[in-house]
Structures are given as structure tokens and as C-alpha cells.
Amino acid sequence: MSRSLDKSSPIARRRFLQPFAGTALAPPPIWLMRQAGRYLPEYRETRAKAGGFLDLCYTPALAAEVTLQPIRRYGFDAAILFADILLVPDALGQSVRFVEGEGPLLDPIRTAADIARLSPDATRPKFGLVFETVQRLRQDLPDETALIGFCGAPWTVATYMIEGRGSKDQAAARLFAYRDPDGFQRLTDMLVEVSIEYLSGQVQAGADALQIFDTWAGSLPDDQFEQWVIDPTRRIVEAMHERHPGVPVVGFPRGAQGSALWYVTETGVDGIGCDTATPPYMMAEAFEDEKVVVQGNLDPLLLVAGGDALKARVEEILELMDGKAFIFNLGHGIVPETPPEHVADLVRYVREGSAA
Amino acid sequence: MSRSLDKSSPIARRRFLQPFAGTALAPPPIWLMRQAGRYLPEYRETRAKAGGFLDLCYTPALAAEVTLQPIRRYGFDAAILFADILLVPDALGQSVRFVEGEGPLLDPIRTAADIARLSPDATRPKFGLVFETVQRLRQDLPDETALIGFCGAPWTVATYMIEGRGSKDQAAARLFAYRDPDGFQRLTDMLVEVSIEYLSGQVQAGADALQIFDTWAGSLPDDQFEQWVIDPTRRIVEAMHERHPGVPVVGFPRGAQGSALWYVTETGVDGIGCDTATPPYMMAEAFEDEKVVVQGNLDPLLLVAGGDALKARVEEILELMDGKAFIFNLGHGIVPETPPEHVADLVRYVREGSAA
């Protein structure tokens, strides 16, 4: 794990980065997963101008604009590049569409031949547009705001590539992996390789930190988890630590609380994103022993509900994590129904919190 | 916890029950969640005769028939009553329909008035049909086959009652609980009360053991988990232990691995159903320290895939759980695409397993 951050890094100016150097901050840095998105009227306005969702992702001026919107409104300690985990399969040549109300639709991968048709070399032009967004952002963001780059973890991206859409139980991908482990390994290896180049390009363009989203990490038994979640993630983290020492990598193995400690130890991530169901003893004790930064884990539905219960829960989390290397976040992305004023309340509660 | 089983219980004749008295069996007892179901041609035939899905559940001769089918085919150590967790809201007076390809549809509960319209007293006629099924089953089952009764946990049942259908994240129920905790508590209390009568009636009709299915236990943060999963489950388990000492109760808090040990300690369940993602150290060590019977957790998708990987995984699980109070099962229900011959293979692997 890359515990020693480069002294020339912007760490002194960007609070988000300080927990990764072992500094517990009060109040903790705060950003929110999916902080740029449909709950914001200014996002919906920019989105309407963009044409399709992929056009929004691939138009640097617009993608940078929606990334900046929640920073302007709430002054979060970190911005996260506006993009989608499915840009990787799209750039590889798999057809990806975003259909309003249906989520993503892909031409599903069924055979080894479908995998062979994907081309890591073809990713450059589209990735280049993402890197341009990152460059713009690093220029336009306030100097004190960290910029997080990201990708989907190979397992989660593969589930969409094979299912052709989101699914309740990732059955198609799990079956593919059982029936053709070699083919699934080839797909995973390709995703590892492409993700390394993708994240590396984001860092070179100005990202201060990285997050690997493994939304569907919770659907696998331990042997498959080791093969399709831990091993590919470890390879990406190692490559990032080697190429970009001092750039922290946060893993988010959603739904896999029972294996999260194992994940932390084996992948070498610098931070662990905790989902809503991660229990307090893991947040406050187990991960601390591993010297990993903890990020999370307010229920996004409580942010929709708001009120005294929100305030009380924020105070509970701040108290629990007081004195620890901690970054405040949600346990999953903001939902579109979230009232923007509740987000303002949340930021105020965290910054003026009882444990602050 | 009810560790001391009544000496007059059928424990000596029914292997399934012996782990609950602390006896580790080799080979372990085996049954499979959703072992009666669409993967079996004889089920599909009976189902076609029944009319609707609810008609199948409420016709004792047919419900008993489909319960018996997998016992005839595979000789599992336990049969589980054929029913559905949504019989409880249906019996309470909420409209429940099962639509082919869409899953269950309910008129969703939106207000306190909707809750007030539900009637625990109205459940008797429909519950009576279920109890009749149990009576028939106890007569028709081989004497060595245990009979498991069940209900859905109040939290999981409430999610369907409020969402009106299955959902990815149980958002409507989680929001209801945040916005109107008193109303949600009233609904929960009603479900606790009704579930106690429902399970108690099943035991009186001949069930040897009980399972409480909490399919959506994994979507809650710890404070909500304590209030909506642990507390109602504990009340049901305590009532069962008081009314029916010696009848073991298994809890299945799916997706909540991070809180499963806490669940075991606080609810007093006699057995813990482990989902597919429950890691080996929990299966083999953590739960053993709590003297709880472990049940699980083969990936149902591996049962679809079959072959050498299935055999190898079964052997791994048998080895891991060798010498422990263990019941072999899946980590979730059998899926309809499962080839029936793979189930026969599985039973053979378990009964002739390397650790046997």
C-alpha cells in the first residue's frame, strides 16, 4: 500500500487527500457518490443540451460543467469526474446505449468471438475526450478541491457486458464465468489492462485520487470473489502505485461486507468505500487496524427523507469516526429524488457537526 | 436459544434435526431452498392444473403434492412447505397477484390508513388452508424426512407491501420507515404478531422446524437493521421458543454478512442460513463460536453450470464444514434454469463426498 504520499503532492492544499497520509480531520472531508446528477436542476439543464447521455460524457466542456456544478453549490472537498463505468466497454467497441427509464443497454457478449472483437487499441479517441475533461477540470476547479478519477471494477463492468444491462443477480456473468472460466479470464485481463491505461491517463491529466467502483462485488462466493474481484483489483492498484506513487486508490466493493477486510488486505487499496450496510465495528475498528482510509456510509434514502433523523445520524457517524482517517460520503449514490436543500443541510451538519 | 431438544421429538429419526442438538453429521443433512419449483417438470405440470399461483398455494392437495415432488426425486433430508412469503399480506387483506414474468404485484401501502385496513383476524381461513397442507404433508412424507415451515421476515414482507412489488433497493420501504417510523413500527408489530400465529399454526400442524426468510436484510444501515430486522425477528424467535420448545428456528438474513453474527447473537435463532457471499471464515469459525447451526451456501448458478466445478466446490464446502453442526444448502433459491440432473449430481456428491 502506498502510505507515504509524495511531498510535492497537493496534499497540503487539498483536505480530501490528508486522511491518506494518516491525518484524521475534524470535520472530515466530504464528497458524495453521484454528487453530479439528476437531483440538480442545473444538471438536468446541461443534460438536455447534450443530446444523449454518452454525448454528455464525451463532450469535455459539458462533462466538466456538470462535474463542477455540485462543487459550486456545496463546496465539496472533492469533485469526481463525470463519466460512466460503461465508457470502457463503449470505447472497446461494444455497443452501449442509455435509454431513458431503462438504464444502459448493451449488445451482450455471448461467446469468445464477441470478446475477441473488442479492441483495447480502439479506446484511445474516446478515452482522450475523458482525459480532456480531466484537464479542464483541474484548471477550473478551486485549488483546494481534489479531483477523483474512476473506473468500474472489471467484475462489475463485465456483468454489464455479458448481461447486456443491469440485473438483480448478475446471473449471466456468473454463469459465463463458471462455464467458460478461460474466456471470462480473457475478458477480465482485457478490462484490467484497459482500466490501467484509463486510470493512468486520468492521473496524467490531473486526477489527484482514484476510485474503483465494484457495484456488484456482493454477488460472488469467495472463490469467485478472489478470482474476479480481488485479483483484478489488486493488479490495477499495483499498477497505479507503481506508475503514480502518492495517488490514493479507493475501492468500493459494494454489498461484500463479509469479504471487505480480505479485499482491503489483498488488493492494497488505500481507502475503502463502505456501503450503507457496513456495520459500525467494521467502519471504526476493523479497517483502522489495516491502516486504510474509511469512506462512507450514510444511507442515500435518509438524505431523501432529511429532517432531524438525518442530523442525528450524521452526528452518530461523526462520533463513531472521530479521530480516524475518514472521509464522509454516502453508502451508495445520491438518488434523483433527493431534495438539493437536504444536501446543503448534510454538508452543514458535517462541517458544524458535534464531533467537529 | 433452545439448544436442548425435547427427548420425545422426532430427532432420532430425522437427520435434519440432529445438528440442532449439537451433532455434526457426515454426510451433512441436505435440502435446497426453492427445491419445489419451476425447474422440475412435474412441478410445472401441477402448477398448470392449479390455475393461479395463489390457488396452488391455497389448495392443500396441490401444495402438498409439489412439496413432495423433490423428496420423491432426490430424497432430501427435509421438505419445506410449498407456500409464499406474500401469503401473509394476502391473508391480511392486501391485494396480491402473481403475474407470469413480472413476479408479485400488490396494491402498495402508502398511508397509515392503508395499514389500518389490514386485519390480523381475517387471516384465519387462508392460514387454515396452509395448516391443512402441513397436516397432509406430515402424513404423506417419509418418516425420516423433516418438515420445515416458514414465513418471510417482517422487514422483507413489509418491503413488498410498501413497494407493491420486488425492487432493487427497497427504496419505498426504507423511505417509509424514515418518514413515518411510528407507522412502520405499527406495520412491523402487526407482521410480528401475525407471523407468530402463522408459524405456530404450522408447528401445531406438524412442522419440525422453521425458517424465517429475510431476503432484503442487506439493504439497511445498522440502526435500521436493529429496528426492522433484529428486533422483530427476536420477538418471533422468542415466541416460538416459548410456545414450541425444541423446534429449531433458522434465520436467513440474505445480503447482510457484515451483521450476521450480530443477528445470530441478538435474535436467538438456532440456525443461520448463509447466502452465497458468506465467506468461509464466517461459515466455519465465527458462527461456530456462537453454537448456531450453519446452513448453506453453494452458489445456485454453479448448480446450473454443473460439471467438475460443481463437484470440486461441493467437496470444498464439505471439507470446510467437516465436524461442524452443518446443513448443506444453496446460498439462495434454485433458479428455474437448473437442470434436474445437476440436482441429482449434487445430492450424490454430498452423500458420497470426500469428507463423508
Interface residues (C-beta under 8 A of the other chain):
Chain A: K168 D169 A171 R174 L175 Y178 R179 P181 G218 S219 L220 P221 D222 D223 Q224 F225 G255 A256 Q257 G258 S259 A260 W262 T276 A277 T278 P279 P280 M282 N297 L298 D299 L301 L302 V304 A305 A309 R313 E316 G331 H332 V335
Chain B: K168 D169 A171 R174 L175 Y178 R179 P181 G218 S219 L220 P221 D222 D223 Q224 F225 G255 A256 Q257 G258 S259 A260 W262 T276 A277 T278 P279 P280 M282 N297 L298 D299 L301 L302 V304 A305 A309 R313 E316 G331 H332 V335
